[in-house]
Amino acid sequence: MSSKFETSQAAQADSEENTENEIEEKCEIIRQRIIEKCEKQLDLRQRRIILIGPPGAGKSSFVNSIAAAMSKSFSMVAEAGSFGDSRGDAESGITLYLSDFLNLGLEESKFDDLPTLIDLTGLPNNERLDLLQEVLSIVIYGRLPENERVQALFDFVYREGNGVKDLRLKYPETRESRDLEATCIVFVLNADSDNVPESLMKAVTTVVMNGPRQIRIFGLITKKDLAENEEGYPRLREALVSNLGLVGVTNQRLGEVKCYCDANCQPPRQPWHYPALDLPILEFLELLLDPANRAIDRQKPSGRRLRKPPMSWNGKMCLLSIFIALVAVILFAVFSNPSKHPTGNKGNNSGF
């Protein structure tokens, strides 16, 4: 009896190992496709993927998970943790900053064309909408100088007593840098969030809708394993899809993943590499790198009159022919009538 049980356990272990190997093979195929897409990108600028979401959404954990999925080894690339609560607390004293992770945070990677991940520290959902929109516009379209904290934008308004218009003047559109601009946006929300940050999502979509370039917005739900079976999960997913305008395109622009981090954001126990976690993360990363999702310039009216196209040779000859014909008609009309002398008939002058 014991022998049969051991045989059954061994068979189950072999089956699980085979399944894991199959998943790893799929992961490796996607890794190679990702590398090829980055090497063949038409735009010479390095892709910049900005992660936006409320505090505790799982942005930093996702950075760590992407690095692990690509390198097949987990390490704490970004300091993950919940600053404030997931509802967004304006009084939490969070220092807002941007963290850039070149080459997906893989410092020793032999590939130099991998995208840069930009981790924007959680923004509060209950902030003034006009201020949120202006701050996001400055960050997304590359108007914030390198090494300058996002917190400085809020300090300029609140601590120095300036308005949103003053903020717009300090960081004008003329300061836009394509090298610092986001090529796509990922709005991150964790699956066990109590509230949906609708104001923050509205600010993001409004900025992109009115911006100089059409930048794709993606949705990402992290910590899927924590609330996968909860009643509120479908409602949260539906709200994310609706508010970000992803209805009908969820297969192309929505990701649902489990990250390399538990609820307390502690490094995972051995083993350090989980193909089952890697697969959906790599699939989502491949979507982000699709050439169809690159930023596109919007055609804006210039306010100037359009120049008429130059006339063709046939058109010029046609006009010349008409002009010559008109001149000929006029000359014919003039010389075809006899001249009338003002002195009258010659016979009247033969006199006495």
DRENVODO-849700 format. One line per field, with one value per residue (C-alpha): residue number from 0; residue in one letter; x, y, z. Coordinates in steps of 0.02 Angstrom, whole numbers, plus 50000, padded with zeros to 5 digits. Each point is the difference from the previous one (the first is absolute). Layout:
// residues N
nr: [NUM ...] $
rest: [a ...] $
X: [X ...] $
Y: [Y ...] $
Z: [Z ...] $
END
This chain:
// residues 352
nr: [0 1 2 3 4 5 6 7 8 9 10 11 12 13 14 15 16 17 18 19 20 21 22 23 24 25 26 27 28 29 30 31 32 33 34 35 36 37 38 39 40 41 42 43 44 45 46 47 48 49 50 51 52 53 54 55 56 57 58 59 60 61 62 63 64 65 66 67 68 69 70 71 72 73 74 75 76 77 78 79 80 81 82 83 84 85 86 87 88 89 90 91 92 93 94 95 96 97 98 99 100 101 102 103 104 105 106 107 108 109 110 111 112 113 114 115 116 117 118 119 120 121 122 123 124 125 126 127 128 129 130 131 132 133 134 135 136 137 138 139 140 141 142 143 144 145 146 147 148 149 150 151 152 153 154 155 156 157 158 159 160 161 162 163 164 165 166 167 168 169 170 171 172 173 174 175 176 177 178 179 180 181 182 183 184 185 186 187 188 189 190 191 192 193 194 195 196 197 198 199 200 201 202 203 204 205 206 207 208 209 210 211 212 213 214 215 216 217 218 219 220 221 222 223 224 225 226 227 228 229 230 231 232 233 234 235 236 237 238 239 240 241 242 243 244 245 246 247 248 249 250 251 252 253 254 255 256 257 258 259 260 261 262 263 264 265 266 267 268 269 270 271 272 273 274 275 276 277 278 279 280 281 282 283 284 285 286 287 288 289 290 291 292 293 294 295 296 297 298 299 300 301 302 303 304 305 306 307 308 309 310 311 312 313 314 315 316 317 318 319 320 321 322 323 324 325 326 327 328 329 330 331 332 333 334 335 336 337 338 339 340 341 342 343 344 345 346 347 348 349 350 351] $
rest: [m s s k f e t s q a a q a d s e e n t e n e i e e k c e i i r q r i i e k c e k q l d l r q r r i i l i g p p g a g k s s f v n s i a a a m s k s f s m v a e a g s f g d s r g d a e s g i t l y l s d f l n l g l e e s k f d d l p t l i d l t g l p n n e r l d l l q e v l s i v i y g r l p e n e r v q a l f d f v y r e g n g v k d l r l k y p e t r e s r d l e a t c i v f v l n a d s d n v p e s l m k a v t t v v m n g p r q i r i f g l i t k k d l a e n e e g y p r l r e a l v s n l g l v g v t n q r l g e v k c y c d a n c q p p r q p w h y p a l d l p i l e f l e l l l d p a n r a i d r q k p s g r r l r k p p m s w n g k m c l l s i f i a l v a v i l f a v f s n p s k h p t g n k g n n s g f] $
X: [50000 50142 50087 49847 49987 50183 49981 49850 50097 50147 49883 49920 50171 50053 49840 50025 50180 49948 49868 50126 50122 49865 49960 50185 50016 49856 50083 50164 49913 49918 50165 50082 49855 50012 50187 49972 49864 50113 50144 49890 49904 49978 50015 50181 49943 50000 49824 49943 49859 49928 49908 49863 49884 49950 50116 50018 49939 50148 50101 50170 49957 49959 50170 50083 49891 50040 50186 49981 49899 50129 50157 49928 50064 49912 50084 49936 50026 49874 49959 49824 49879 49840 50021 49836 49842 49929 49864 50125 50032 50047 50062 50112 50156 50056 50146 49955 50139 50039 50111 50074 50051 50103 49991 49856 50114 50124 50163 50111 49892 50090 49852 50000 49835 49881 49876 50016 49872 49947 49927 49898 49972 49815 49892 49854 49827 49922 50113 49928 49960 50075 50163 50009 49975 50137 50124 49966 50017 50169 50061 49927 50056 50177 49988 50073 50190 50104 50037 49857 49874 49815 49971 50075 49847 49881 50115 50000 49811 49967 50153 50042 49819 49997 49859 49987 50023 50164 50053 49961 50105 50147 49995 49938 49968 50155 50102 49933 50137 49964 50143 49910 49825 49904 49971 49858 49909 49956 49869 50030 49871 50011 49863 49958 49973 49853 49962 50025 50100 49881 50063 50179 49948 49898 50150 50110 49875 49963 50185 50031 49842 50052 50188 50108 50026 49886 50078 49924 49930 50007 49919 50090 49926 50132 49985 49869 50025 49940 49826 49975 49848 49930 49830 50071 50133 49887 49931 50175 50055 49847 50029 50182 49954 49859 50094 50155 49900 50054 49829 50021 50191 50035 50093 50122 50013 49959 50114 49959 50152 50069 50160 50161 49948 49879 49882 50143 50117 50129 50119 49931 50065 50097 49988 50033 49929 49818 49955 49815 50016 50114 49884 49858 50128 50098 49840 49949 50173 49991 49835 50083 50135 49883 50048 49815 50001 50134 49959 49930 50005 49830 49964 49962 49934 50136 49884 50082 49919 50044 50108 49920 50088 50104 49910 50045 50077 49838 49904 50119 49987 49811 49995 50121 49890 49847 50093 50058 49825 49927 50130 49962 49814 50028 50117 49880 49857 50102 50067 49845 49895 50043 50055 49873 50062 49930 49986 49864 49976 50133 49865 49941 50169 50005 49912 49963] $
Y: [50000 50115 49958 50050 50165 50040 49956 50117 50141 49974 50005 50160 50079 49952 50072 50164 50009 49970 50135 50123 49960 50033 50168 50045 49960 50119 50133 49982 50021 50161 50064 49981 50087 50145 50019 49995 50132 50115 49976 50034 50149 50137 50141 50022 50068 49874 49954 50075 49910 50103 49913 50105 49955 50034 49960 49813 49952 49885 50105 49966 49816 49993 50076 49862 49869 50056 49997 49825 49937 50062 49950 49838 50052 50106 50148 50160 50122 50124 50030 49933 50044 50089 50185 50060 49903 49947 50132 50141 50109 50179 50022 49847 50103 49892 50072 49982 49957 49909 49847 49953 49819 49987 49836 49943 50018 49870 50092 49860 49956 49973 50079 50190 50021 49943 50134 50114 49977 50160 49971 50152 49995 49983 50152 50040 49974 50142 50136 50148 49939 50151 49983 49813 50026 50132 49896 49847 50102 50065 49826 49903 50121 50023 50177 49952 50019 49849 49975 50117 49928 49992 50064 50166 50028 49985 50104 50138 50012 49967 50062 50146 50053 49988 49943 49870 50135 50050 49818 49994 50155 49929 49837 50056 49887 50071 49901 49834 49872 49850 49908 50017 49973 49841 49885 49910 50009 49856 50038 49879 49944 49857 49870 50026 50189 50061 50146 50036 50163 50071 50179 49947 49895 50144 50115 49879 49974 50187 50044 49871 50047 50184 49975 50035 49815 49849 49890 49829 49964 49823 49929 49881 49908 49935 49879 49905 49850 50098 50041 49887 49916 50148 50069 50175 49951 49998 50169 50073 49930 50071 50171 50001 49951 50128 50148 49974 49977 49820 49929 49884 49999 49907 49862 50129 50124 49916 49892 49898 49934 49930 50085 49935 50074 49951 50117 50064 50024 49878 49913 49830 49840 49876 49966 50174 49968 49957 49969 49999 50180 50051 49950 50129 50134 49968 49993 50171 50073 49939 50093 50160 49984 49973 50128 50039 50074 50132 50184 50090 50187 50080 50109 50174 50142 50130 50150 50047 49997 49848 50037 49956 49861 50058 49998 49862 50031 49952 50123 50141 49963 49996 50173 50068 49934 50082 50166 49996 49959 50147 50119 49936 50028 50178 50044 49926 50103 50160 49983 49923 50164 50148 50164 50140 50176 50139 50120 49897 49949 50052 50051 50137 50086 50021 50173 50138] $
Z: [50000 50046 49837 49898 50094 49970 49816 49989 50082 49882 49849 50062 50027 49823 49930 50092 49942 49819 50015 50073 49859 49871 50080 50005 49814 49964 50109 49906 49832 50060 50072 49831 49913 50123 49967 49811 50009 50100 49878 49848 50067 49870 50125 50055 50169 50140 50051 50165 50089 50143 50142 50080 50142 50180 50146 50030 49827 49970 49877 50079 50022 49816 49958 50101 49918 49823 50040 50072 49851 49875 50096 50074 50171 50131 50083 50082 49857 50071 50182 50012 50137 50039 50037 50072 49959 49833 50013 49981 50151 49961 50179 50001 49967 49855 49902 49818 49879 49838 49999 49831 49972 49841 49904 50112 50150 49936 50029 49938 49852 49836 49910 49991 49908 50136 50056 50151 50138 50089 50172 50053 50188 50040 49964 50116 49927 50101 49931 49901 49825 49910 50098 49969 49814 49989 50101 49893 49841 50056 50045 49853 49863 50064 50070 50170 49999 50043 50186 50050 50121 49958 50176 49944 49889 50148 50111 49869 50013 50185 50092 49888 49974 49811 49887 49864 49868 50082 49996 49814 49971 50098 49901 49829 49851 49918 50128 49938 49972 49891 50086 50168 49934 50039 49851 50090 50166 50117 50132 50143 50127 50123 50006 50183 49988 50101 49885 49816 49973 49870 50016 49967 49851 49931 50017 49903 49858 49986 49987 49865 49905 49992 49984 49848 49970 50012 50134 50034 50173 50069 50155 50118 50150 50120 50147 49903 50114 50153 49935 49851 50075 50095 49951 49980 49873 49846 50050 50023 49831 49914 50078 49944 49822 49990 50074 49893 49839 49974 49958 49851 50006 50162 49907 49932 50145 50166 50107 50155 50091 50161 50054 50079 50166 50136 50094 50109 49851 50066 49878 49949 50071 49893 49857 49935 49829 49965 49816 50045 50062 49856 49859 50023 50043 49840 49897 50066 49969 49820 49979 50062 49868 49853 49864 49979 50176 49971 50030 49848 49966 49983 49849 50064 49892 49975 49980 49834 49830 49900 49849 49835 49909 49849 49833 49879 49828 49912 50108 49957 49812 50013 50081 49869 49859 50074 50018 49818 49940 50096 49927 49824 50022 50061 49855 49875 50070 49990 49821 49920 50017 49878 50078 50008 49958 50110 49848 49924 49814 49870 49876 50115 49992 49808 50018 49886] $
END
